[in-house]
Amino acid sequence: MDLTAFQLSNEAEEGRWFSMDEKTRVKVRSDDSENYQKILRNTIDAYPNFRKLPRNTQGRVMSKAVATGLLIEWEHLEENGNEIECTTEEKIRICENYPSFRRYVQELASAAGNFRDNVERD
């Protein structure tokens, strides 16, 4: 197998849309993207003892990194039947308050096959 098959597409940096249901979708970048790696480093570096922080504080720090580094945009995301505007503040709030959603975004971002040109997709 040619190793170039593992090269990431431009979507790794620019983001790719993923459908959540018939109308809701999220745009996520790869966790291998330079932009995300820089945001992650800067976010964690703001806490010199990150690994020693309480688990809930680590979660808030990671929520901010995911919200600002991986989650680019969404369409038709709702909370209690009300559509949520996609702003930086809302992305952070959603990632903090809905850890399962944050993990969903992280899973999309970490699946390298989601960001390769030569991978067949549904």
C-alpha positions in Angstrom: 0.0 0.0 0.0 1.2 3.5 -0.9 1.6 5.6 2.2 0.2 8.7 0.3 -3.2 7.1 0.9 -2.9 8.3 4.5 -2.4 12.0 3.5 -5.2 14.2 4.8 -7.4 16.3 2.5 -7.9 20.0 2.8 -11.0 19.2 4.8 -8.7 18.3 7.7 -8.0 22.1 8.2 -11.0 23.6 6.6 -13.5 21.2 8.2 -16.1 18.8 6.8 -19.8 18.7 7.3 -21.3 15.7 9.1 -25.1 15.0 9.2 -26.5 14.3 12.6 -30.1 13.8 11.4 -32.3 14.9 8.5 -31.6 18.7 9.0 -28.9 19.0 11.7 -25.3 18.9 10.8 -21.9 20.0 12.2 -18.7 21.1 10.5 -15.6 19.6 12.2 -11.9 19.8 11.5 -9.5 17.0 12.0 -7.7 16.7 15.4 -4.5 16.4 13.3 -5.0 19.9 11.8 -2.3 22.4 12.6 -4.9 24.9 13.6 -6.4 22.6 16.3 -3.0 21.5 17.5 -2.1 25.2 18.1 -5.4 26.0 19.8 -5.0 22.9 22.0 -1.4 23.7 23.0 -2.3 27.3 23.8 -5.4 26.3 25.8 -3.6 23.7 27.9 -0.5 25.8 28.3 -2.6 28.4 30.1 -2.8 25.8 32.9 0.8 24.8 33.7 -0.4 21.9 36.0 -3.2 20.8 33.6 -2.8 17.1 34.5 -3.1 17.8 38.2 -6.3 19.9 37.8 -9.6 18.5 39.0 -11.3 16.4 36.4 -14.2 18.8 36.0 -11.7 21.7 35.4 -9.8 19.6 32.8 -13.2 19.0 31.1 -13.9 22.7 30.9 -10.4 23.3 29.4 -10.9 20.6 26.8 -14.4 21.9 26.1 -12.9 25.2 25.2 -10.3 23.6 22.9 -12.9 21.4 21.2 -15.3 24.3 20.8 -12.8 26.7 19.3 -10.5 24.2 17.6 -12.6 21.3 16.2 -16.2 22.5 16.0 -16.3 25.0 13.3 -20.0 25.5 12.7 -23.4 23.8 12.9 -26.8 24.1 11.3 -30.2 23.6 13.0 -28.8 22.4 16.3 -31.5 22.8 18.9 -31.8 22.8 22.7 -35.3 22.3 24.2 -36.8 22.9 20.8 -35.1 26.2 20.2 -32.4 26.6 17.5 -29.0 27.6 18.9 -27.1 30.3 17.2 -23.5 29.2 16.3 -21.3 31.6 18.2 -18.0 30.9 20.0 -19.7 31.4 23.4 -22.5 28.9 22.5 -20.0 26.4 21.2 -18.1 26.5 24.5 -21.3 26.3 26.5 -22.6 23.4 24.5 -19.3 21.5 24.8 -19.2 22.1 28.6 -22.8 21.3 29.3 -23.2 18.3 26.9 -20.1 16.2 27.3 -21.6 13.5 25.1 -21.8 16.0 22.2 -18.2 17.1 22.9 -17.1 13.5 22.6 -19.1 13.0 19.4 -17.3 16.0 17.9 -13.9 14.6 19.1 -14.8 11.2 17.6 -15.5 12.7 14.2 -12.3 14.7 14.4 -10.2 11.8 15.4 -11.3 9.4 12.7 -8.6 9.9 10.1 -10.7 8.3 7.4 -13.1 11.2 7.6 -10.4 13.5 6.2 -8.7 11.5 3.5 -9.5 12.2 -0.2 -9.3 8.5 -1.3 -11.7 7.0 1.3 -15.2 6.1 0.1 -17.9 7.7 2.2 -21.6 7.0 2.6 
